[in-house]
Amino acid sequence: MIWLLVTGSAALGGPVQTIQLQCGKALQQPLCDALAGALSERFPGAEMSAADGQAGPADLTLRYVGQSRAADWISGYLEWQHRDGRTGQGPAIEQSVMDGQLTADSIADFAGHLVGQTKFPL
């Protein structure tokens, strides 16, 4: 399970989004890194940070829900909960390779599709 927290703060007179990733398991670190990169592209200018444990209240909490994972296959989706109580989820995305194992590039592609296809309430 991977948790991503998005909070808002003010800096230099304008709002700056702070995205905090909650990633606990080392096996999921490549996916956490890929999701951080995809979120940075989706929310340019956001301040990114990572933590191992649960943090305080956030404007938006994201959770990766894995459905399946093998050496050549990964599938899952993102769930979100807004501070005001609204919830939602993105579509289930699958990524597989035919002639080998998942690589950092294929995991990054998977993360990009997860972030790109999820409609966030921001």
C-alpha positions as a printed Julia matrix, in Angstrom:
122×3 Matrix{Float64}:
   0.0     0.0     0.0
   1.31    3.45   -0.92
  -0.04    6.7     0.55
   0.45   10.08   -1.12
  -0.49   13.27    0.74
  -1.06   16.63   -0.93
  -1.25   19.76    1.22
  -1.44   23.47    0.47
   0.67   26.24    1.99
   1.53   29.84    1.22
   5.0    30.88    0.14
   6.11   34.2    -1.32
   2.51   35.43   -1.41
   1.12   32.58   -3.54
  -0.22   29.11   -2.86
   2.3    26.29   -3.26
   1.18   22.69   -3.25
   3.18   20.33   -1.1
   2.96   16.67   -2.08
   4.12   14.18    0.51
   4.5    10.52   -0.43
   3.94    7.87    2.21
   5.84    4.75    1.1
   6.71    2.09    3.64
   7.8    -1.06    1.8
  11.15   -1.24    0.05
   9.68   -3.5    -2.65
   7.39   -0.66   -3.69
  10.12    2.0    -3.74
  10.49    1.98   -7.55
   6.72    2.55   -7.85
   6.84    5.32   -5.21
   9.65    7.05   -7.09
   7.73    6.72  -10.37
   4.53    8.11   -8.81
   6.5    11.05   -7.35
   7.87   11.8   -10.82
   4.44   11.55  -12.44
   2.9    13.81   -9.78
   5.7    16.35  -10.27
   4.85   16.45  -13.98
   1.1    16.7   -13.3
   1.55   19.42  -10.64
   4.57   21.46  -11.8
   5.98   23.7    -9.11
   4.69   21.48   -6.33
   7.04   20.84   -3.44
   7.72   17.1    -3.14
   8.76   15.24   -0.01
   8.69   11.64    1.2
   8.04   10.05    4.59
   7.84    6.53    5.98
   4.87    7.05    8.29
   1.46    8.67    8.44
   1.56   12.47    8.54
  -0.94   15.06    9.74
  -4.09   16.17    7.91
  -3.74   16.85    4.2
  -5.86   18.54    1.58
  -5.76   15.38   -0.49
  -4.7    11.83    0.44
  -3.93    9.39   -2.38
  -3.55    5.64   -2.0
  -2.28    3.21   -4.6
  -4.34    0.02   -4.57
  -2.49   -2.86   -6.19
  -4.61   -5.51   -7.85
  -1.94   -7.78   -9.3
   1.82   -7.89   -9.54
   4.26  -10.32  -11.13
   7.71  -10.0   -12.68
   6.12   -9.01  -16.01
   2.75   -7.55  -14.94
   1.35   -4.86  -12.63
  -2.17   -3.53  -12.22
  -3.87   -1.18   -9.79
  -5.52    2.19   -9.33
  -5.37    5.35   -7.21
  -7.97    6.17   -4.56
  -8.24    9.66   -3.14
  -9.91   11.39   -0.21
 -10.21   15.18    0.03
 -10.0    16.97    3.36
 -13.68   17.9     3.03
 -14.66   14.21    2.94
 -15.11   13.7    -0.79
 -13.66   10.45   -2.11
 -13.01    8.92   -5.49
 -10.79    6.65   -7.49
  -9.14    6.51  -10.85
  -9.54    3.72  -13.35
  -7.69    0.43  -13.0
  -4.53    0.49  -15.13
  -2.51   -2.53  -16.27
   1.08   -2.64  -17.49
   2.75   -5.77  -18.81
   5.75   -6.76  -20.88
   5.71   -9.67  -23.3
   9.36  -10.66  -23.51
  10.92   -9.86  -20.15
  10.36   -8.29  -16.76
   9.03   -4.93  -15.68
  11.75   -2.28  -15.76
  12.07    1.16  -14.2
  10.85    2.61  -17.52
   7.76    0.38  -17.66
   6.93    1.17  -14.01
   7.35    4.9   -14.75
   5.0     4.51  -17.72
   2.49    2.73  -15.45
   2.72    5.5   -12.82
   2.26    8.16  -15.52
  -0.94    6.48  -16.69
  -2.23    6.16  -13.09
  -1.69    9.85  -12.39
  -2.8    10.98  -15.84
  -6.09    9.06  -15.81
  -7.11    9.93  -12.23
  -9.32   13.01  -11.83
  -8.13   14.8    -8.71
 -10.35   17.38   -6.93
  -7.7    20.14   -7.12
